[in-house]
Amino acid sequence: MPYQYVVIVGVGRLGSILANQLSRLGSSVVVVDRDEAAFDNLSTEFSGFRITGDAAELSVLRRAKLDKADCVLVTTQHDNVNLMVTQVAKTVFHVPRVMARVVDPSREVVYHEFGIETICPAGLAVNAFLQALQGGPEAEPS
Amino acid sequence: MPYQYVVIVGVGRLGSILANQLSRLGSSVVVVDRDEAAFDNLSTEFSGFRITGDAAELSVLRRAKLDKADCVLVTTQHDNVNLMVTQVAKTVFHVPRVMARVVDPSREVVYHEFGIETICPAGLAVNAFLQALQGGPEAEPS
């Protein structure tokens, strides 16, 4: 994994799996969520810092040392939060790699207008369903 | 699209996009949700039937004419509902093609034990994030 210090904002299902995997792949991972209960999603082996706070506040992002991060992934369930935090990560903290989860596929264009790299789970799932259906009857499970 | 009559259970963000797309691709699409407000997610051009009711009740699935469906997609936010409805679609209504959205990736194995074909948005997103990161610095947006 080419990133040493990764901050993950939003530790729901997606954020927690990413935190566990990146940690296992050797990155130092710091997680941020305003809901302390979200950290229960992390695996017991996850050894990174956990910061409880609203990532919309600069002080919280400073506590997460965004200025030292070489990668920030923003994966909350709220597009407005994701847009804002990714923008701040890029323009205030100059993080070299910033990616966001897009919640509502129709908002993806807004992220791109701000030059933010995105992954959209719902969009990926739609494509996967349509591809599977267009392939015709299910292949025998292997 | 090789399917004539598709029933979609759960019309949130994912289900509604699938309903709109399959409808546009020429399938007859019936949507089922227990929350009538969910139908607001459908595009104005969506012309299929909308059935308000709990898909965990056989009577609701009968109203959706699952016995006539050649494809059922179950995309609610609840794995227990998705597992149950897909099982009923297969074993009671003998629908030829049944697919489920998996909400919690750790539950995917349970679907597979029941022989249910799955799409897991969170799993797809994790893979997409990791692939993008492992590829190193972001390519210039095209």
Contacts between the chains, C-beta under 8 A, distances in Angstrom:
chain1	res1	chain2	res2	distance
A	1	B	133	6.6
A	1	B	134	6.6
A	2	B	133	7.2
A	2	B	134	7.3
A	2	B	136	5.1
A	2	B	137	7.9
A	3	B	133	6.3
A	13	B	103	7.8
A	13	B	104	6.4
A	13	B	105	7.3
A	13	B	122	5.1
A	14	B	122	5.1
A	14	B	125	5.6
A	14	B	126	6.6
A	17	B	105	6.8
A	17	B	122	6.9
A	17	B	126	5.0
A	18	B	126	6.1
A	18	B	129	5.8
A	18	B	130	7.6
A	21	B	126	6.8
A	21	B	130	6.3
A	22	B	130	7.9
A	22	B	133	7.7
A	71	B	133	6.8
A	73	B	129	6.5
A	96	B	137	7.2
A	97	B	133	7.4
A	97	B	137	6.6
A	97	B	138	6.3
A	99	B	129	6.6
A	99	B	132	6.7
A	99	B	133	7.8
A	101	B	125	6.6
A	103	B	13	7.8
A	104	B	13	6.4
A	105	B	13	7.3
A	105	B	17	6.7
A	112	B	141	7.0
A	115	B	141	6.8
A	117	B	132	7.1
A	117	B	138	5.4
A	117	B	141	7.6
A	119	B	125	5.3
A	119	B	128	4.7
A	119	B	129	5.4
A	119	B	132	7.1
A	120	B	125	7.8
A	121	B	121	3.9
A	121	B	122	6.1
A	121	B	124	6.4
A	121	B	125	3.9
A	122	B	13	5.1
A	122	B	14	5.1
A	122	B	17	6.9
A	122	B	121	6.1
A	124	B	121	6.4
A	124	B	124	4.1
A	124	B	125	6.1
A	124	B	128	6.2
A	125	B	14	5.5
A	125	B	101	6.6
A	125	B	119	5.3
A	125	B	120	7.8
A	125	B	121	3.9
A	125	B	124	6.2
A	126	B	14	6.6
A	126	B	17	5.0
A	126	B	18	6.1
A	126	B	21	6.9
A	128	B	119	4.7
A	128	B	124	6.2
A	129	B	18	5.8
A	129	B	73	6.5
A	129	B	99	6.6
A	129	B	119	5.4
A	130	B	18	7.6
A	130	B	21	6.4
A	130	B	22	7.9
A	132	B	99	6.7
A	132	B	117	7.2
A	132	B	119	7.1
A	133	B	1	6.6
A	133	B	2	7.3
A	133	B	3	6.3
A	133	B	22	7.7
A	133	B	71	6.8
A	133	B	97	7.5
A	133	B	99	7.8
A	134	B	1	6.6
A	134	B	2	7.3
A	136	B	2	5.1
A	137	B	2	7.9
A	137	B	96	7.1
A	137	B	97	6.6
A	138	B	97	6.3
A	138	B	117	5.4
A	141	B	112	7.1
A	141	B	115	6.9
A	141	B	117	7.6
